[in-house]
């Protein structure tokens, strides 16, 4: 199973079209905060998909899918229904965001990490947990600035952080699996080879 199948990118494009519809729906409902958040997800997903030589196409698709899950929560109120939807989306969103951003952040060190699996797992997991913590701080700040109830109790925040941590661990494991293919010479349509043979790798 390859992480750079073209079908993933096609699915990401379809997801972006659906996400655009979700943004329009949020605007039509007068939910400007939701529309802004979804618009930021859409813009970020476009950037990831455009950067075809920097990320596996699987990561593009997962990021767009996470955005769609958030769209369902905000536009159709699924976050406020009974059930674990909010917790599941929290974990999956951090999982998808960590996959994409960590590959970009550590792109110059991927071939070094390839033979240091434990270090890589710890680095990506910590990266994801940090993103989750920053997200909780952002929600708390938004609640104060907008004078609205963005987050619930302390228990809700702790549960969110636990789910974020779980998503980060899964992201690290998935990223390590993708790393073995992405940094193999000649892999991913030549992208892997370009990383292995880069000047950065020669200096390491």
PyMOL commands that place a pseudoatom at each C-alpha (Angstrom):
pseudoatom trace, name=CA, resn=UNK, resi=1, chain=A, elem=C, hetatm=0, pos=[0.000, 0.000, 0.000]
pseudoatom trace, name=CA, resn=UNK, resi=2, chain=A, elem=C, hetatm=0, pos=[1.504, 3.307, -1.087]
pseudoatom trace, name=CA, resn=UNK, resi=3, chain=A, elem=C, hetatm=0, pos=[1.124, 6.635, 0.699]
pseudoatom trace, name=CA, resn=UNK, resi=4, chain=A, elem=C, hetatm=0, pos=[1.407, 8.572, -2.555]
pseudoatom trace, name=CA, resn=UNK, resi=5, chain=A, elem=C, hetatm=0, pos=[-1.475, 7.126, -4.596]
pseudoatom trace, name=CA, resn=UNK, resi=6, chain=A, elem=C, hetatm=0, pos=[-3.009, 9.701, -6.932]
pseudoatom trace, name=CA, resn=UNK, resi=7, chain=A, elem=C, hetatm=0, pos=[-6.478, 8.630, -5.837]
pseudoatom trace, name=CA, resn=UNK, resi=8, chain=A, elem=C, hetatm=0, pos=[-5.862, 10.209, -2.433]
pseudoatom trace, name=CA, resn=UNK, resi=9, chain=A, elem=C, hetatm=0, pos=[-5.287, 13.580, -4.054]
pseudoatom trace, name=CA, resn=UNK, resi=10, chain=A, elem=C, hetatm=0, pos=[-8.438, 13.263, -6.158]
pseudoatom trace, name=CA, resn=UNK, resi=11, chain=A, elem=C, hetatm=0, pos=[-10.367, 12.441, -2.985]
pseudoatom trace, name=CA, resn=UNK, resi=12, chain=A, elem=C, hetatm=0, pos=[-8.800, 15.511, -1.346]
pseudoatom trace, name=CA, resn=UNK, resi=13, chain=A, elem=C, hetatm=0, pos=[-10.044, 17.710, -4.191]
pseudoatom trace, name=CA, resn=UNK, resi=14, chain=A, elem=C, hetatm=0, pos=[-13.555, 16.306, -3.790]
pseudoatom trace, name=CA, resn=UNK, resi=15, chain=A, elem=C, hetatm=0, pos=[-13.312, 16.929, -0.052]
pseudoatom trace, name=CA, resn=UNK, resi=16, chain=A, elem=C, hetatm=0, pos=[-12.274, 20.527, -0.673]
pseudoatom trace, name=CA, resn=UNK, resi=17, chain=A, elem=C, hetatm=0, pos=[-15.354, 21.047, -2.843]
pseudoatom trace, name=CA, resn=UNK, resi=18, chain=A, elem=C, hetatm=0, pos=[-17.537, 19.702, -0.013]
pseudoatom trace, name=CA, resn=UNK, resi=19, chain=A, elem=C, hetatm=0, pos=[-15.693, 21.897, 2.461]
pseudoatom trace, name=CA, resn=UNK, resi=20, chain=A, elem=C, hetatm=0, pos=[-16.387, 24.930, 0.302]
pseudoatom trace, name=CA, resn=UNK, resi=21, chain=A, elem=C, hetatm=0, pos=[-20.091, 24.052, 0.440]
pseudoatom trace, name=CA, resn=UNK, resi=22, chain=A, elem=C, hetatm=0, pos=[-19.815, 23.794, 4.241]
pseudoatom trace, name=CA, resn=UNK, resi=23, chain=A, elem=C, hetatm=0, pos=[-18.286, 27.283, 4.411]
pseudoatom trace, name=CA, resn=UNK, resi=24, chain=A, elem=C, hetatm=0, pos=[-21.128, 28.658, 2.301]
pseudoatom trace, name=CA, resn=UNK, resi=25, chain=A, elem=C, hetatm=0, pos=[-23.647, 26.877, 4.547]
pseudoatom trace, name=CA, resn=UNK, resi=26, chain=A, elem=C, hetatm=0, pos=[-22.062, 28.401, 7.665]
pseudoatom trace, name=CA, resn=UNK, resi=27, chain=A, elem=C, hetatm=0, pos=[-22.218, 31.878, 6.114]
pseudoatom trace, name=CA, resn=UNK, resi=28, chain=A, elem=C, hetatm=0, pos=[-25.853, 31.409, 5.105]
pseudoatom trace, name=CA, resn=UNK, resi=29, chain=A, elem=C, hetatm=0, pos=[-26.655, 30.435, 8.701]
pseudoatom trace, name=CA, resn=UNK, resi=30, chain=A, elem=C, hetatm=0, pos=[-24.898, 33.523, 10.003]
pseudoatom trace, name=CA, resn=UNK, resi=31, chain=A, elem=C, hetatm=0, pos=[-22.336, 31.401, 11.858]
pseudoatom trace, name=CA, resn=UNK, resi=32, chain=A, elem=C, hetatm=0, pos=[-19.409, 33.649, 11.057]
pseudoatom trace, name=CA, resn=UNK, resi=33, chain=A, elem=C, hetatm=0, pos=[-16.988, 32.120, 13.565]
pseudoatom trace, name=CA, resn=UNK, resi=34, chain=A, elem=C, hetatm=0, pos=[-17.628, 28.643, 12.158]
pseudoatom trace, name=CA, resn=UNK, resi=35, chain=A, elem=C, hetatm=0, pos=[-17.272, 29.952, 8.612]
pseudoatom trace, name=CA, resn=UNK, resi=36, chain=A, elem=C, hetatm=0, pos=[-13.935, 31.552, 9.506]
pseudoatom trace, name=CA, resn=UNK, resi=37, chain=A, elem=C, hetatm=0, pos=[-12.623, 28.361, 11.122]
pseudoatom trace, name=CA, resn=UNK, resi=38, chain=A, elem=C, hetatm=0, pos=[-13.720, 26.236, 8.170]
pseudoatom trace, name=CA, resn=UNK, resi=39, chain=A, elem=C, hetatm=0, pos=[-12.276, 28.798, 5.762]
pseudoatom trace, name=CA, resn=UNK, resi=40, chain=A, elem=C, hetatm=0, pos=[-8.899, 28.497, 7.486]
pseudoatom trace, name=CA, resn=UNK, resi=41, chain=A, elem=C, hetatm=0, pos=[-9.100, 24.697, 7.209]
pseudoatom trace, name=CA, resn=UNK, resi=42, chain=A, elem=C, hetatm=0, pos=[-9.944, 25.041, 3.511]
pseudoatom trace, name=CA, resn=UNK, resi=43, chain=A, elem=C, hetatm=0, pos=[-7.063, 27.446, 2.870]
pseudoatom trace, name=CA, resn=UNK, resi=44, chain=A, elem=C, hetatm=0, pos=[-4.592, 25.183, 4.695]
pseudoatom trace, name=CA, resn=UNK, resi=45, chain=A, elem=C, hetatm=0, pos=[-5.802, 22.117, 2.797]
pseudoatom trace, name=CA, resn=UNK, resi=46, chain=A, elem=C, hetatm=0, pos=[-5.336, 23.927, -0.517]
pseudoatom trace, name=CA, resn=UNK, resi=47, chain=A, elem=C, hetatm=0, pos=[-1.766, 24.785, 0.473]
pseudoatom trace, name=CA, resn=UNK, resi=48, chain=A, elem=C, hetatm=0, pos=[-1.041, 21.159, 1.401]
pseudoatom trace, name=CA, resn=UNK, resi=49, chain=A, elem=C, hetatm=0, pos=[-2.506, 19.780, -1.820]
pseudoatom trace, name=CA, resn=UNK, resi=50, chain=A, elem=C, hetatm=0, pos=[-0.619, 22.342, -3.945]
pseudoatom trace, name=CA, resn=UNK, resi=51, chain=A, elem=C, hetatm=0, pos=[2.672, 21.311, -2.295]
pseudoatom trace, name=CA, resn=UNK, resi=52, chain=A, elem=C, hetatm=0, pos=[2.649, 18.041, -4.232]
pseudoatom trace, name=CA, resn=UNK, resi=53, chain=A, elem=C, hetatm=0, pos=[6.344, 17.288, -3.758]
pseudoatom trace, name=CA, resn=UNK, resi=54, chain=A, elem=C, hetatm=0, pos=[6.411, 17.929, -0.010]
pseudoatom trace, name=CA, resn=UNK, resi=55, chain=A, elem=C, hetatm=0, pos=[3.747, 15.600, 1.403]
pseudoatom trace, name=CA, resn=UNK, resi=56, chain=A, elem=C, hetatm=0, pos=[2.426, 12.114, 0.625]
pseudoatom trace, name=CA, resn=UNK, resi=57, chain=A, elem=C, hetatm=0, pos=[-0.996, 12.395, -0.993]
pseudoatom trace, name=CA, resn=UNK, resi=58, chain=A, elem=C, hetatm=0, pos=[-2.454, 10.293, 1.840]
pseudoatom trace, name=CA, resn=UNK, resi=59, chain=A, elem=C, hetatm=0, pos=[-1.644, 13.123, 4.269]
pseudoatom trace, name=CA, resn=UNK, resi=60, chain=A, elem=C, hetatm=0, pos=[-3.469, 15.618, 2.036]
pseudoatom trace, name=CA, resn=UNK, resi=61, chain=A, elem=C, hetatm=0, pos=[-6.583, 13.472, 2.048]
pseudoatom trace, name=CA, resn=UNK, resi=62, chain=A, elem=C, hetatm=0, pos=[-6.518, 12.877, 5.812]
pseudoatom trace, name=CA, resn=UNK, resi=63, chain=A, elem=C, hetatm=0, pos=[-6.206, 16.624, 6.493]
pseudoatom trace, name=CA, resn=UNK, resi=64, chain=A, elem=C, hetatm=0, pos=[-9.178, 17.426, 4.238]
pseudoatom trace, name=CA, resn=UNK, resi=65, chain=A, elem=C, hetatm=0, pos=[-11.206, 14.618, 5.827]
pseudoatom trace, name=CA, resn=UNK, resi=66, chain=A, elem=C, hetatm=0, pos=[-10.456, 16.036, 9.284]
pseudoatom trace, name=CA, resn=UNK, resi=67, chain=A, elem=C, hetatm=0, pos=[-11.680, 19.431, 8.073]
pseudoatom trace, name=CA, resn=UNK, resi=68, chain=A, elem=C, hetatm=0, pos=[-14.915, 17.816, 6.874]
pseudoatom trace, name=CA, resn=UNK, resi=69, chain=A, elem=C, hetatm=0, pos=[-15.434, 16.170, 10.257]
pseudoatom trace, name=CA, resn=UNK, resi=70, chain=A, elem=C, hetatm=0, pos=[-15.066, 19.591, 11.897]
pseudoatom trace, name=CA, resn=UNK, resi=71, chain=A, elem=C, hetatm=0, pos=[-17.491, 21.023, 9.351]
pseudoatom trace, name=CA, resn=UNK, resi=72, chain=A, elem=C, hetatm=0, pos=[-20.058, 18.456, 10.426]
pseudoatom trace, name=CA, resn=UNK, resi=73, chain=A, elem=C, hetatm=0, pos=[-19.521, 19.420, 14.040]
pseudoatom trace, name=CA, resn=UNK, resi=74, chain=A, elem=C, hetatm=0, pos=[-19.780, 23.182, 13.552]
pseudoatom trace, name=CA, resn=UNK, resi=75, chain=A, elem=C, hetatm=0, pos=[-22.286, 23.598, 10.728]
pseudoatom trace, name=CA, resn=UNK, resi=76, chain=A, elem=C, hetatm=0, pos=[-24.670, 20.772, 11.615]
pseudoatom trace, name=CA, resn=UNK, resi=77, chain=A, elem=C, hetatm=0, pos=[-24.173, 20.901, 15.369]
pseudoatom trace, name=CA, resn=UNK, resi=78, chain=A, elem=C, hetatm=0, pos=[-22.790, 17.385, 15.783]
pseudoatom trace, name=CA, resn=UNK, resi=79, chain=A, elem=C, hetatm=0, pos=[-20.401, 18.623, 18.467]
pseudoatom trace, name=CA, resn=UNK, resi=80, chain=A, elem=C, hetatm=0, pos=[-23.382, 19.345, 20.695]
pseudoatom trace, name=CA, resn=UNK, resi=81, chain=A, elem=C, hetatm=0, pos=[-25.155, 15.986, 20.281]
pseudoatom trace, name=CA, resn=UNK, resi=82, chain=A, elem=C, hetatm=0, pos=[-24.924, 13.081, 22.675]
pseudoatom trace, name=CA, resn=UNK, resi=83, chain=A, elem=C, hetatm=0, pos=[-22.094, 10.710, 21.918]
pseudoatom trace, name=CA, resn=UNK, resi=84, chain=A, elem=C, hetatm=0, pos=[-18.331, 10.734, 21.403]
pseudoatom trace, name=CA, resn=UNK, resi=85, chain=A, elem=C, hetatm=0, pos=[-18.296, 12.759, 18.164]
pseudoatom trace, name=CA, resn=UNK, resi=86, chain=A, elem=C, hetatm=0, pos=[-16.375, 15.668, 19.696]
pseudoatom trace, name=CA, resn=UNK, resi=87, chain=A, elem=C, hetatm=0, pos=[-13.732, 13.398, 21.236]
pseudoatom trace, name=CA, resn=UNK, resi=88, chain=A, elem=C, hetatm=0, pos=[-13.295, 11.366, 18.046]
pseudoatom trace, name=CA, resn=UNK, resi=89, chain=A, elem=C, hetatm=0, pos=[-12.922, 14.508, 15.922]
pseudoatom trace, name=CA, resn=UNK, resi=90, chain=A, elem=C, hetatm=0, pos=[-10.428, 15.960, 18.404]
pseudoatom trace, name=CA, resn=UNK, resi=91, chain=A, elem=C, hetatm=0, pos=[-8.226, 12.880, 18.143]
pseudoatom trace, name=CA, resn=UNK, resi=92, chain=A, elem=C, hetatm=0, pos=[-8.532, 12.599, 14.361]
pseudoatom trace, name=CA, resn=UNK, resi=93, chain=A, elem=C, hetatm=0, pos=[-7.902, 16.298, 13.747]
pseudoatom trace, name=CA, resn=UNK, resi=94, chain=A, elem=C, hetatm=0, pos=[-4.690, 16.314, 15.789]
pseudoatom trace, name=CA, resn=UNK, resi=95, chain=A, elem=C, hetatm=0, pos=[-3.719, 13.065, 14.065]
pseudoatom trace, name=CA, resn=UNK, resi=96, chain=A, elem=C, hetatm=0, pos=[-4.141, 14.582, 10.583]
pseudoatom trace, name=CA, resn=UNK, resi=97, chain=A, elem=C, hetatm=0, pos=[-2.630, 17.984, 11.425]
pseudoatom trace, name=CA, resn=UNK, resi=98, chain=A, elem=C, hetatm=0, pos=[0.364, 16.374, 13.136]
pseudoatom trace, name=CA, resn=UNK, resi=99, chain=A, elem=C, hetatm=0, pos=[1.003, 14.123, 10.134]
pseudoatom trace, name=CA, resn=UNK, resi=100, chain=A, elem=C, hetatm=0, pos=[1.054, 17.018, 7.694]
pseudoatom trace, name=CA, resn=UNK, resi=101, chain=A, elem=C, hetatm=0, pos=[2.843, 19.670, 9.741]
pseudoatom trace, name=CA, resn=UNK, resi=102, chain=A, elem=C, hetatm=0, pos=[5.484, 17.355, 11.202]
pseudoatom trace, name=CA, resn=UNK, resi=103, chain=A, elem=C, hetatm=0, pos=[6.489, 16.121, 7.737]
pseudoatom trace, name=CA, resn=UNK, resi=104, chain=A, elem=C, hetatm=0, pos=[6.910, 19.733, 6.645]
pseudoatom trace, name=CA, resn=UNK, resi=105, chain=A, elem=C, hetatm=0, pos=[8.640, 20.877, 9.840]
pseudoatom trace, name=CA, resn=UNK, resi=106, chain=A, elem=C, hetatm=0, pos=[11.171, 18.039, 9.823]
pseudoatom trace, name=CA, resn=UNK, resi=107, chain=A, elem=C, hetatm=0, pos=[11.507, 17.605, 6.053]
pseudoatom trace, name=CA, resn=UNK, resi=108, chain=A, elem=C, hetatm=0, pos=[15.236, 18.357, 6.092]
pseudoatom trace, name=CA, resn=UNK, resi=109, chain=A, elem=C, hetatm=0, pos=[15.829, 15.668, 8.740]
pseudoatom trace, name=CA, resn=UNK, resi=110, chain=A, elem=C, hetatm=0, pos=[13.690, 12.821, 7.390]
pseudoatom trace, name=CA, resn=UNK, resi=111, chain=A, elem=C, hetatm=0, pos=[16.594, 10.675, 6.189]
pseudoatom trace, name=CA, resn=UNK, resi=112, chain=A, elem=C, hetatm=0, pos=[18.347, 11.140, 9.542]
pseudoatom trace, name=CA, resn=UNK, resi=113, chain=A, elem=C, hetatm=0, pos=[15.218, 10.066, 11.420]
pseudoatom trace, name=CA, resn=UNK, resi=114, chain=A, elem=C, hetatm=0, pos=[14.774, 7.012, 9.182]
pseudoatom trace, name=CA, resn=UNK, resi=115, chain=A, elem=C, hetatm=0, pos=[17.332, 5.050, 11.199]
pseudoatom trace, name=CA, resn=UNK, resi=116, chain=A, elem=C, hetatm=0, pos=[16.385, 6.541, 14.572]
pseudoatom trace, name=CA, resn=UNK, resi=117, chain=A, elem=C, hetatm=0, pos=[12.856, 5.221, 14.927]
pseudoatom trace, name=CA, resn=UNK, resi=118, chain=A, elem=C, hetatm=0, pos=[12.384, 5.753, 18.663]
pseudoatom trace, name=CA, resn=UNK, resi=119, chain=A, elem=C, hetatm=0, pos=[13.630, 9.346, 18.449]
pseudoatom trace, name=CA, resn=UNK, resi=120, chain=A, elem=C, hetatm=0, pos=[11.300, 9.966, 15.518]
pseudoatom trace, name=CA, resn=UNK, resi=121, chain=A, elem=C, hetatm=0, pos=[8.293, 8.551, 17.378]
pseudoatom trace, name=CA, resn=UNK, resi=122, chain=A, elem=C, hetatm=0, pos=[9.021, 10.681, 20.445]
pseudoatom trace, name=CA, resn=UNK, resi=123, chain=A, elem=C, hetatm=0, pos=[9.583, 13.810, 18.343]
pseudoatom trace, name=CA, resn=UNK, resi=124, chain=A, elem=C, hetatm=0, pos=[6.355, 13.499, 16.343]
pseudoatom trace, name=CA, resn=UNK, resi=125, chain=A, elem=C, hetatm=0, pos=[4.302, 12.542, 19.391]
pseudoatom trace, name=CA, resn=UNK, resi=126, chain=A, elem=C, hetatm=0, pos=[5.600, 15.560, 21.317]
pseudoatom trace, name=CA, resn=UNK, resi=127, chain=A, elem=C, hetatm=0, pos=[4.965, 17.775, 18.294]
pseudoatom trace, name=CA, resn=UNK, resi=128, chain=A, elem=C, hetatm=0, pos=[1.334, 16.647, 18.157]
pseudoatom trace, name=CA, resn=UNK, resi=129, chain=A, elem=C, hetatm=0, pos=[0.748, 17.042, 21.886]
pseudoatom trace, name=CA, resn=UNK, resi=130, chain=A, elem=C, hetatm=0, pos=[2.122, 20.583, 21.658]
pseudoatom trace, name=CA, resn=UNK, resi=131, chain=A, elem=C, hetatm=0, pos=[-0.323, 21.362, 18.834]
pseudoatom trace, name=CA, resn=UNK, resi=132, chain=A, elem=C, hetatm=0, pos=[-3.170, 20.007, 20.944]
pseudoatom trace, name=CA, resn=UNK, resi=133, chain=A, elem=C, hetatm=0, pos=[-2.155, 22.149, 23.910]
pseudoatom trace, name=CA, resn=UNK, resi=134, chain=A, elem=C, hetatm=0, pos=[-1.945, 25.260, 21.715]
pseudoatom trace, name=CA, resn=UNK, resi=135, chain=A, elem=C, hetatm=0, pos=[-5.399, 24.487, 20.338]
pseudoatom trace, name=CA, resn=UNK, resi=136, chain=A, elem=C, hetatm=0, pos=[-6.853, 24.316, 23.860]
pseudoatom trace, name=CA, resn=UNK, resi=137, chain=A, elem=C, hetatm=0, pos=[-5.175, 27.629, 24.717]
pseudoatom trace, name=CA, resn=UNK, resi=138, chain=A, elem=C, hetatm=0, pos=[-6.635, 29.140, 21.548]
pseudoatom trace, name=CA, resn=UNK, resi=139, chain=A, elem=C, hetatm=0, pos=[-10.127, 27.940, 22.476]
pseudoatom trace, name=CA, resn=UNK, resi=140, chain=A, elem=C, hetatm=0, pos=[-9.756, 29.335, 25.994]
pseudoatom trace, name=CA, resn=UNK, resi=141, chain=A, elem=C, hetatm=0, pos=[-8.544, 32.681, 24.634]
pseudoatom trace, name=CA, resn=UNK, resi=142, chain=A, elem=C, hetatm=0, pos=[-11.358, 32.812, 22.072]
pseudoatom trace, name=CA, resn=UNK, resi=143, chain=A, elem=C, hetatm=0, pos=[-13.879, 32.262, 24.859]
pseudoatom trace, name=CA, resn=UNK, resi=144, chain=A, elem=C, hetatm=0, pos=[-12.561, 35.299, 26.715]
pseudoatom trace, name=CA, resn=UNK, resi=145, chain=A, elem=C, hetatm=0, pos=[-12.197, 37.570, 23.684]
pseudoatom trace, name=CA, resn=UNK, resi=146, chain=A, elem=C, hetatm=0, pos=[-15.590, 36.656, 22.213]
pseudoatom trace, name=CA, resn=UNK, resi=147, chain=A, elem=C, hetatm=0, pos=[-17.317, 36.457, 25.599]
pseudoatom trace, name=CA, resn=UNK, resi=148, chain=A, elem=C, hetatm=0, pos=[-18.786, 33.092, 24.670]
pseudoatom trace, name=CA, resn=UNK, resi=149, chain=A, elem=C, hetatm=0, pos=[-18.579, 29.575, 25.981]
pseudoatom trace, name=CA, resn=UNK, resi=150, chain=A, elem=C, hetatm=0, pos=[-16.058, 27.941, 23.677]
pseudoatom trace, name=CA, resn=UNK, resi=151, chain=A, elem=C, hetatm=0, pos=[-14.806, 25.297, 26.104]
pseudoatom trace, name=CA, resn=UNK, resi=152, chain=A, elem=C, hetatm=0, pos=[-16.660, 23.455, 28.837]
pseudoatom trace, name=CA, resn=UNK, resi=153, chain=A, elem=C, hetatm=0, pos=[-15.349, 22.319, 32.183]
pseudoatom trace, name=CA, resn=UNK, resi=154, chain=A, elem=C, hetatm=0, pos=[-11.788, 21.440, 33.130]
pseudoatom trace, name=CA, resn=UNK, resi=155, chain=A, elem=C, hetatm=0, pos=[-12.792, 17.798, 32.707]
pseudoatom trace, name=CA, resn=UNK, resi=156, chain=A, elem=C, hetatm=0, pos=[-13.698, 18.491, 29.060]
pseudoatom trace, name=CA, resn=UNK, resi=157, chain=A, elem=C, hetatm=0, pos=[-10.313, 20.112, 28.481]
pseudoatom trace, name=CA, resn=UNK, resi=158, chain=A, elem=C, hetatm=0, pos=[-8.445, 17.182, 30.040]
pseudoatom trace, name=CA, resn=UNK, resi=159, chain=A, elem=C, hetatm=0, pos=[-10.428, 14.690, 27.953]
pseudoatom trace, name=CA, resn=UNK, resi=160, chain=A, elem=C, hetatm=0, pos=[-9.612, 16.710, 24.846]
pseudoatom trace, name=CA, resn=UNK, resi=161, chain=A, elem=C, hetatm=0, pos=[-5.921, 16.679, 25.745]
pseudoatom trace, name=CA, resn=UNK, resi=162, chain=A, elem=C, hetatm=0, pos=[-6.045, 12.916, 26.272]
pseudoatom trace, name=CA, resn=UNK, resi=163, chain=A, elem=C, hetatm=0, pos=[-7.645, 12.444, 22.857]
pseudoatom trace, name=CA, resn=UNK, resi=164, chain=A, elem=C, hetatm=0, pos=[-5.094, 14.836, 21.341]
pseudoatom trace, name=CA, resn=UNK, resi=165, chain=A, elem=C, hetatm=0, pos=[-2.293, 12.758, 22.835]
pseudoatom trace, name=CA, resn=UNK, resi=166, chain=A, elem=C, hetatm=0, pos=[-3.830, 9.570, 21.445]
pseudoatom trace, name=CA, resn=UNK, resi=167, chain=A, elem=C, hetatm=0, pos=[-4.069, 11.156, 18.001]
pseudoatom trace, name=CA, resn=UNK, resi=168, chain=A, elem=C, hetatm=0, pos=[-0.440, 12.265, 18.262]
pseudoatom trace, name=CA, resn=UNK, resi=169, chain=A, elem=C, hetatm=0, pos=[0.752, 8.737, 19.047]
pseudoatom trace, name=CA, resn=UNK, resi=170, chain=A, elem=C, hetatm=0, pos=[-1.167, 7.301, 16.083]
pseudoatom trace, name=CA, resn=UNK, resi=171, chain=A, elem=C, hetatm=0, pos=[0.218, 10.090, 13.883]
pseudoatom trace, name=CA, resn=UNK, resi=172, chain=A, elem=C, hetatm=0, pos=[3.764, 9.246, 14.942]
pseudoatom trace, name=CA, resn=UNK, resi=173, chain=A, elem=C, hetatm=0, pos=[3.277, 5.561, 14.113]
pseudoatom trace, name=CA, resn=UNK, resi=174, chain=A, elem=C, hetatm=0, pos=[1.667, 6.367, 10.764]
pseudoatom trace, name=CA, resn=UNK, resi=175, chain=A, elem=C, hetatm=0, pos=[4.366, 8.909, 9.953]
pseudoatom trace, name=CA, resn=UNK, resi=176, chain=A, elem=C, hetatm=0, pos=[7.102, 6.374, 10.713]
pseudoatom trace, name=CA, resn=UNK, resi=177, chain=A, elem=C, hetatm=0, pos=[5.443, 3.902, 8.356]
pseudoatom trace, name=CA, resn=UNK, resi=178, chain=A, elem=C, hetatm=0, pos=[5.224, 6.547, 5.620]
pseudoatom trace, name=CA, resn=UNK, resi=179, chain=A, elem=C, hetatm=0, pos=[8.809, 7.644, 6.281]
pseudoatom trace, name=CA, resn=UNK, resi=180, chain=A, elem=C, hetatm=0, pos=[10.194, 4.247, 5.256]
pseudoatom trace, name=CA, resn=UNK, resi=181, chain=A, elem=C, hetatm=0, pos=[8.639, 4.660, 1.805]
pseudoatom trace, name=CA, resn=UNK, resi=182, chain=A, elem=C, hetatm=0, pos=[9.119, 8.419, 1.419]
pseudoatom trace, name=CA, resn=UNK, resi=183, chain=A, elem=C, hetatm=0, pos=[12.879, 8.382, 2.067]
pseudoatom trace, name=CA, resn=UNK, resi=184, chain=A, elem=C, hetatm=0, pos=[13.616, 5.291, -0.003]
pseudoatom trace, name=CA, resn=UNK, resi=185, chain=A, elem=C, hetatm=0, pos=[15.698, 6.195, -3.105]
pseudoatom trace, name=CA, resn=UNK, resi=186, chain=A, elem=C, hetatm=0, pos=[13.470, 6.435, -6.155]
pseudoatom trace, name=CA, resn=UNK, resi=187, chain=A, elem=C, hetatm=0, pos=[10.266, 6.242, -4.100]
pseudoatom trace, name=CA, resn=UNK, resi=188, chain=A, elem=C, hetatm=0, pos=[7.147, 8.405, -4.413]
pseudoatom trace, name=CA, resn=UNK, resi=189, chain=A, elem=C, hetatm=0, pos=[7.719, 9.217, -8.052]
pseudoatom trace, name=CA, resn=UNK, resi=190, chain=A, elem=C, hetatm=0, pos=[11.264, 10.447, -7.443]
pseudoatom trace, name=CA, resn=UNK, resi=191, chain=A, elem=C, hetatm=0, pos=[10.418, 12.556, -4.390]
pseudoatom trace, name=CA, resn=UNK, resi=192, chain=A, elem=C, hetatm=0, pos=[12.064, 10.125, -2.030]
pseudoatom trace, name=CA, resn=UNK, resi=193, chain=A, elem=C, hetatm=0, pos=[15.208, 10.122, -4.099]
pseudoatom trace, name=CA, resn=UNK, resi=194, chain=A, elem=C, hetatm=0, pos=[15.326, 13.903, -4.132]
pseudoatom trace, name=CA, resn=UNK, resi=195, chain=A, elem=C, hetatm=0, pos=[15.276, 13.963, -0.337]
pseudoatom trace, name=CA, resn=UNK, resi=196, chain=A, elem=C, hetatm=0, pos=[17.907, 11.269, 0.028]
pseudoatom trace, name=CA, resn=UNK, resi=197, chain=A, elem=C, hetatm=0, pos=[20.239, 12.958, -2.434]
pseudoatom trace, name=CA, resn=UNK, resi=198, chain=A, elem=C, hetatm=0, pos=[19.675, 16.502, -1.210]
pseudoatom trace, name=CA, resn=UNK, resi=199, chain=A, elem=C, hetatm=0, pos=[22.562, 18.753, -0.122]
pseudoatom trace, name=CA, resn=UNK, resi=200, chain=A, elem=C, hetatm=0, pos=[21.115, 18.728, 3.385]
pseudoatom trace, name=CA, resn=UNK, resi=201, chain=A, elem=C, hetatm=0, pos=[21.614, 14.988, 3.544]
pseudoatom trace, name=CA, resn=UNK, resi=202, chain=A, elem=C, hetatm=0, pos=[25.223, 15.353, 2.373]
pseudoatom trace, name=CA, resn=UNK, resi=203, chain=A, elem=C, hetatm=0, pos=[25.956, 17.790, 5.162]
pseudoatom trace, name=CA, resn=UNK, resi=204, chain=A, elem=C, hetatm=0, pos=[24.427, 15.596, 7.879]
for i in range(1, 204): cmd.bond("trace and resi %d" % i, "trace and resi %d" % (i + 1))
show_as sticks, trace
zoom trace
